[in-house]
């Protein structure tokens, strides 16, 4: 259960939108792999604007690491021009059980 993962850790939720060459370069797949590595839940999807959006939830330190990865690294063939983070807030429980790619 996702809330069991949280335990007594402070949890955070963020929304993100990534701009640049982020579609057609396995960006969503690598984002999901990184989220799983960081034990985060949420989702990621392409937009019609050529960006990638998503939401990530988990421990504050892992959210910080994910933000850094989204801002500076991404998938091997991606080019990140800008990363916008919004709705960053502490949360009592995790809304999602897994981290999914939405088609």
LOMI-17591 format. One record per residue: residue number from 1; x, y, z of N, C-alpha, C in turn. Coordinates in Angstrom, 2 decimals. Example, Ala and Ser with C-alpha at 12.3 -4.5 7.8 and 13.67 -1.06 7.14 Angstrom:
+-----+---------+---------+---------+---------+---------+---------+---------+---------+---------+
! pos !     n.X !     n.Y !     n.Z !    ca.X !    ca.Y !    ca.Z !     c.X !     c.Y !     c.Z !
+-----+---------+---------+---------+---------+---------+---------+---------+---------+---------+
!   1 !   13.19 !   -5.69 !    7.80 !   12.30 !   -4.50 !    7.80 !   13.20 !   -3.30 !    7.80 !
!   2 !   12.85 !   -2.25 !    7.08 !   13.67 !   -1.06 !    7.14 !   12.90 !    0.03 !    7.87 !
+-----+---------+---------+---------+---------+---------+---------+---------+---------+---------+
end
This chain:
+-----+---------+---------+---------+---------+---------+---------+---------+---------+---------+
! pos !     n.X !     n.Y !     n.Z !    ca.X !    ca.Y !    ca.Z !     c.X !     c.Y !     c.Z !
+-----+---------+---------+---------+---------+---------+---------+---------+---------+---------+
!   1 !    0.84 !   -1.18 !    0.00 !    0.00 !    0.00 !    0.00 !    0.89 !    1.24 !    0.00 !
!   2 !    0.55 !    2.25 !   -0.80 !    1.37 !    3.44 !   -0.97 !    1.57 !    4.19 !    0.34 !
!   3 !    0.52 !    4.31 !    1.14 !    0.66 !    5.06 !    2.39 !    1.60 !    4.35 !    3.36 !
!   4 !    1.74 !    3.05 !    3.24 !    2.67 !    2.32 !    4.09 !    4.12 !    2.68 !    3.75 !
!   5 !    4.37 !    2.96 !    2.48 !    5.70 !    3.38 !    2.05 !    6.06 !    4.69 !    2.75 !
!   6 !    5.08 !    5.54 !    2.89 !    5.32 !    6.86 !    3.45 !    5.78 !    6.79 !    4.90 !
!   7 !    5.18 !    5.91 !    5.66 !    5.54 !    5.83 !    7.07 !    5.37 !    7.18 !    7.74 !
!   8 !    6.43 !    7.60 !    8.41 !    6.39 !    8.89 !    9.08 !    7.19 !    9.95 !    8.31 !
!   9 !    7.61 !    9.64 !    7.09 !    8.35 !   10.60 !    6.28 !    7.45 !   11.74 !    5.82 !
!  10 !    8.05 !   12.90 !    5.67 !    7.32 !   14.02 !    5.10 !    7.16 !   13.76 !    3.60 !
!  11 !    5.95 !   13.89 !    3.11 !    5.66 !   13.62 !    1.70 !    5.41 !   14.91 !    0.95 !
!  12 !    5.72 !   14.88 !   -0.34 !    5.52 !   16.04 !   -1.19 !    4.91 !   15.58 !   -2.50 !
!  13 !    4.15 !   16.47 !   -3.11 !    3.56 !   16.25 !   -4.43 !    3.93 !   17.43 !   -5.32 !
!  14 !    4.32 !   17.15 !   -6.57 !    4.62 !   18.22 !   -7.53 !    4.03 !   17.88 !   -8.89 !
!  15 !    3.66 !   18.92 !   -9.62 !    3.30 !   18.80 !  -11.03 !    4.49 !   19.32 !  -11.82 !
!  16 !    4.70 !   18.78 !  -13.02 !    5.81 !   19.26 !  -13.84 !    5.43 !   19.31 !  -15.31 !
!  17 !    6.10 !   20.20 !  -16.03 !    6.02 !   20.25 !  -17.49 !    7.43 !   20.49 !  -18.00 !
!  18 !    7.84 !   19.64 !  -18.94 !    9.19 !   19.68 !  -19.46 !    9.14 !   20.08 !  -20.93 !
!  19 !    9.94 !   21.08 !  -21.29 !    9.99 !   21.63 !  -22.64 !   11.32 !   21.27 !  -23.29 !
!  20 !   11.32 !   21.11 !  -24.60 !   12.53 !   20.80 !  -25.35 !   12.29 !   19.63 !  -26.28 !
!  21 !   13.33 !   18.88 !  -26.55 !   13.19 !   17.67 !  -27.37 !   12.93 !   16.52 !  -26.40 !
!  22 !   11.66 !   16.35 !  -26.07 !   11.28 !   15.38 !  -25.04 !   10.24 !   14.37 !  -25.51 !
!  23 !    9.85 !   14.47 !  -26.76 !    8.94 !   13.46 !  -27.32 !    9.68 !   12.69 !  -28.39 !
!  24 !    9.42 !   11.37 !  -28.46 !   10.10 !   10.53 !  -29.44 !   11.51 !   10.17 !  -29.04 !
!  25 !   11.87 !   10.39 !  -27.77 !   13.22 !   10.09 !  -27.28 !   13.15 !    9.25 !  -26.00 !
!  26 !   12.05 !    8.53 !  -25.82 !   11.84 !    7.65 !  -24.66 !   11.86 !    8.40 !  -23.33 !
!  27 !   11.49 !    9.68 !  -23.36 !   11.50 !   10.49 !  -22.15 !   10.55 !    9.94 !  -21.09 !
!  28 !    9.33 !    9.58 !  -21.50 !    8.36 !    9.06 !  -20.52 !    8.85 !    7.76 !  -19.90 !
!  29 !    9.41 !    6.88 !  -20.71 !    9.93 !    5.60 !  -20.21 !   11.03 !    5.83 !  -19.17 !
!  30 !   11.96 !    6.71 !  -19.49 !   13.06 !    7.00 !  -18.55 !   12.57 !    7.72 !  -17.30 !
!  31 !   11.55 !    8.55 !  -17.46 !   10.97 !    9.23 !  -16.30 !   10.34 !    8.21 !  -15.36 !
!  32 !    9.62 !    7.25 !  -15.92 !    9.02 !    6.21 !  -15.09 !   10.10 !    5.36 !  -14.40 !
!  33 !   11.15 !    5.01 !  -15.12 !   12.24 !    4.23 !  -14.51 !   12.89 !    5.00 !  -13.36 !
!  34 !   13.12 !    6.29 !  -13.56 !   13.74 !    7.10 !  -12.52 !   12.79 !    7.24 !  -11.33 !
!  35 !   11.50 !    7.41 !  -11.59 !   10.52 !    7.51 !  -10.50 !   10.51 !    6.22 !   -9.68 !
!  36 !   10.57 !    5.09 !  -10.36 !   10.60 !    3.81 !   -9.64 !   11.87 !    3.69 !   -8.82 !
!  37 !   12.99 !    4.12 !   -9.37 !   14.27 !    4.10 !   -8.64 !   14.16 !    4.93 !   -7.36 !
!  38 !   13.47 !    6.07 !   -7.45 !   13.31 !    6.98 !   -6.31 !   12.10 !    6.61 !   -5.43 !
!  39 !   11.39 !    5.54 !   -5.79 !   10.21 !    5.11 !   -5.04 !    9.11 !    6.18 !   -5.02 !
!  40 !    8.91 !    6.81 !   -6.18 !    7.88 !    7.84 !   -6.32 !    6.66 !    7.24 !   -7.01 !
!  41 !    5.51 !    7.84 !   -6.77 !    4.29 !    7.47 !   -7.47 !    3.83 !    8.66 !   -8.30 !
!  42 !    2.92 !    8.40 !   -9.25 !    2.39 !    9.49 !  -10.08 !    2.18 !    9.04 !  -11.51 !
!  43 !    2.41 !    9.96 !  -12.43 !    2.17 !    9.68 !  -13.85 !    2.95 !   10.65 !  -14.72 !
!  44 !    3.08 !   10.30 !  -16.01 !    3.73 !   11.15 !  -17.00 !    3.03 !   10.93 !  -18.34 !
!  45 !    2.93 !   12.00 !  -19.15 !    2.31 !   11.86 !  -20.47 !    2.80 !   12.96 !  -21.41 !
!  46 !    2.72 !   12.68 !  -22.71 !    3.00 !   13.68 !  -23.74 !    1.81 !   14.62 !  -23.86 !
!  47 !    2.09 !   15.84 !  -24.34 !    1.01 !   16.79 !  -24.63 !    0.98 !   17.07 !  -26.13 !
!  48 !   -0.09 !   17.67 !  -26.58 !   -0.20 !   18.07 !  -27.99 !    0.71 !   19.26 !  -28.30 !
!  49 !    1.25 !   19.91 !  -27.27 !    2.15 !   21.06 !  -27.44 !    3.61 !   20.63 !  -27.61 !
!  50 !    3.87 !   19.30 !  -27.56 !    5.24 !   18.82 !  -27.70 !    6.01 !   18.78 !  -26.39 !
!  51 !    5.31 !   18.97 !  -25.29 !    5.94 !   18.90 !  -23.98 !    5.58 !   17.59 !  -23.31 !
!  52 !    6.15 !   17.36 !  -22.15 !    5.81 !   16.22 !  -21.32 !    5.34 !   16.78 !  -19.98 !
!  53 !    4.19 !   16.29 !  -19.50 !    3.67 !   16.73 !  -18.21 !    3.55 !   15.53 !  -17.29 !
!  54 !    3.43 !   15.81 !  -16.00 !    3.23 !   14.73 !  -15.06 !    3.08 !   15.22 !  -13.64 !
!  55 !    2.94 !   14.26 !  -12.76 !    2.86 !   14.53 !  -11.34 !    3.67 !   13.45 !  -10.63 !
!  56 !    4.42 !   13.87 !   -9.63 !    5.21 !   12.92 !   -8.84 !    4.92 !   13.16 !   -7.37 !
!  57 !    4.87 !   12.06 !   -6.61 !    4.63 !   12.12 !   -5.18 !    5.60 !   11.19 !   -4.48 !
!  58 !    6.06 !   11.63 !   -3.31 !    6.96 !   10.79 !   -2.52 !    7.67 !   11.61 !   -1.47 !
!  59 !    8.75 !   11.04 !   -0.96 !    9.50 !   11.73 !    0.09 !   10.13 !   13.01 !   -0.45 !
!  60 !   10.27 !   14.00 !    0.42 !   10.79 !   15.30 !    0.01 !   12.16 !   15.19 !   -0.66 !
!  61 !   13.07 !   14.39 !   -0.09 !   14.40 !   14.29 !   -0.66 !   14.38 !   13.65 !   -2.04 !
!  62 !   13.54 !   12.64 !   -2.24 !   13.45 !   11.99 !   -3.55 !   12.76 !   12.88 !   -4.58 !
!  63 !   11.80 !   13.68 !   -4.14 !   11.17 !   14.65 !   -5.05 !   12.23 !   15.66 !   -5.51 !
!  64 !   13.08 !   16.11 !   -4.60 !   14.16 !   17.04 !   -4.97 !   15.09 !   16.41 !   -5.99 !
!  65 !   15.43 !   15.14 !   -5.80 !   16.29 !   14.45 !   -6.76 !   15.61 !   14.31 !   -8.11 !
!  66 !   14.31 !   14.02 !   -8.10 !   13.57 !   13.88 !   -9.35 !   13.50 !   15.21 !  -10.08 !
!  67 !   13.28 !   16.29 !   -9.35 !   13.25 !   17.62 !   -9.98 !   14.59 !   17.91 !  -10.65 !
!  68 !   15.67 !   17.61 !   -9.98 !   17.00 !   17.84 !  -10.55 !   17.18 !   17.00 !  -11.81 !
!  69 !   16.76 !   15.73 !  -11.77 !   16.87 !   14.86 !  -12.94 !   16.03 !   15.40 !  -14.11 !
!  70 !   14.80 !   15.82 !  -13.82 !   13.92 !   16.35 !  -14.87 !   14.47 !   17.66 !  -15.45 !
!  71 !   15.12 !   18.45 !  -14.64 !   15.64 !   19.74 !  -15.06 !   16.93 !   19.61 !  -15.87 !
!  72 !   17.75 !   18.60 !  -15.55 !   19.10 !   18.59 !  -16.11 !   19.46 !   17.36 !  -16.94 !
!  73 !   18.76 !   16.25 !  -16.77 !   19.21 !   15.02 !  -17.42 !   18.20 !   14.46 !  -18.41 !
!  74 !   17.09 !   13.93 !  -17.92 !   16.09 !   13.32 !  -18.80 !   16.61 !   12.06 !  -19.46 !
!  75 !   15.98 !   11.68 !  -20.55 !   16.42 !   10.48 !  -21.27 !   17.71 !   10.79 !  -22.04 !
!  76 !   18.46 !    9.75 !  -22.40 !   19.76 !    9.98 !  -23.04 !   19.72 !   10.86 !  -24.30 !
!  77 !   18.65 !   10.75 !  -25.10 !   18.61 !   11.53 !  -26.35 !   17.74 !   12.79 !  -26.26 !
!  78 !   17.27 !   13.10 !  -25.06 !   16.43 !   14.29 !  -24.91 !   17.29 !   15.55 !  -24.82 !
!  79 !   16.64 !   16.69 !  -25.02 !   17.25 !   18.00 !  -24.79 !   16.23 !   18.79 !  -23.98 !
!  80 !   16.56 !   19.12 !  -22.78 !   15.65 !   19.85 !  -21.91 !   15.95 !   21.33 !  -22.00 !
!  81 !   14.98 !   22.09 !  -22.49 !   15.13 !   23.54 !  -22.58 !   14.64 !   24.24 !  -21.32 !
!  82 !   13.57 !   23.68 !  -20.74 !   12.98 !   24.31 !  -19.56 !   12.16 !   23.27 !  -18.81 !
!  83 !   12.21 !   23.35 !  -17.48 !   11.38 !   22.51 !  -16.63 !   10.59 !   23.43 !  -15.71 !
!  84 !    9.27 !   23.27 !  -15.72 !    8.40 !   24.10 !  -14.89 !    7.74 !   23.19 !  -13.86 !
!  85 !    7.89 !   23.58 !  -12.59 !    7.29 !   22.82 !  -11.49 !    6.22 !   23.69 !  -10.84 !
!  86 !    5.08 !   23.08 !  -10.55 !    3.97 !   23.83 !   -9.96 !    3.24 !   22.96 !   -8.95 !
!  87 !    2.35 !   23.58 !   -8.22 !    1.53 !   22.88 !   -7.21 !    2.39 !   22.04 !   -6.27 !
!  88 !    3.57 !   22.54 !   -5.94 !    4.44 !   21.82 !   -5.02 !    3.88 !   21.98 !   -3.61 !
!  89 !    3.56 !   20.85 !   -3.00 !    2.95 !   20.93 !   -1.68 !    3.21 !   19.68 !   -0.87 !
!  90 !    3.18 !   19.85 !    0.43 !    3.28 !   18.70 !    1.31 !    1.93 !   17.99 !    1.29 !
!  91 !    1.97 !   16.67 !    1.46 !    0.74 !   15.89 !    1.44 !    0.81 !   14.84 !    2.55 !
!  92 !   -0.34 !   14.48 !    3.05 !   -0.42 !   13.48 !    4.12 !   -0.29 !   12.06 !    3.58 !
!  93 !   -0.86 !   11.83 !    2.40 !   -0.86 !   10.49 !    1.82 !   -0.55 !   10.56 !    0.33 !
!  94 !   -0.17 !    9.44 !   -0.23 !    0.09 !    9.35 !   -1.66 !   -1.22 !    9.03 !   -2.38 !
!  95 !   -1.49 !    9.75 !   -3.45 !   -2.71 !    9.56 !   -4.23 !   -2.61 !    8.33 !   -5.13 !
!  96 !   -1.39 !    8.03 !   -5.59 !   -1.18 !    6.96 !   -6.57 !   -0.45 !    5.79 !   -5.93 !
!  97 !   -0.66 !    4.60 !   -6.49 !    0.01 !    3.39 !   -6.02 !    1.32 !    3.14 !   -6.78 !
!  98 !    1.36 !    3.57 !   -8.05 !    2.50 !    3.31 !   -8.93 !    2.84 !    4.59 !   -9.69 !
!  99 !    3.83 !    4.53 !  -10.56 !    4.15 !    5.64 !  -11.46 !    3.89 !    5.13 !  -12.87 !
! 100 !    2.92 !    5.73 !  -13.55 !    2.44 !    5.22 !  -14.83 !    2.68 !    6.18 !  -15.99 !
! 101 !    2.81 !    5.61 !  -17.17 !    2.82 !    6.37 !  -18.41 !    1.39 !    6.42 !  -18.91 !
! 102 !    0.88 !    7.62 !  -19.13 !   -0.47 !    7.79 !  -19.69 !   -0.28 !    8.05 !  -21.18 !
! 103 !   -0.98 !    7.27 !  -21.99 !   -0.84 !    7.38 !  -23.44 !   -1.68 !    8.50 !  -23.99 !
+-----+---------+---------+---------+---------+---------+---------+---------+---------+---------+
end
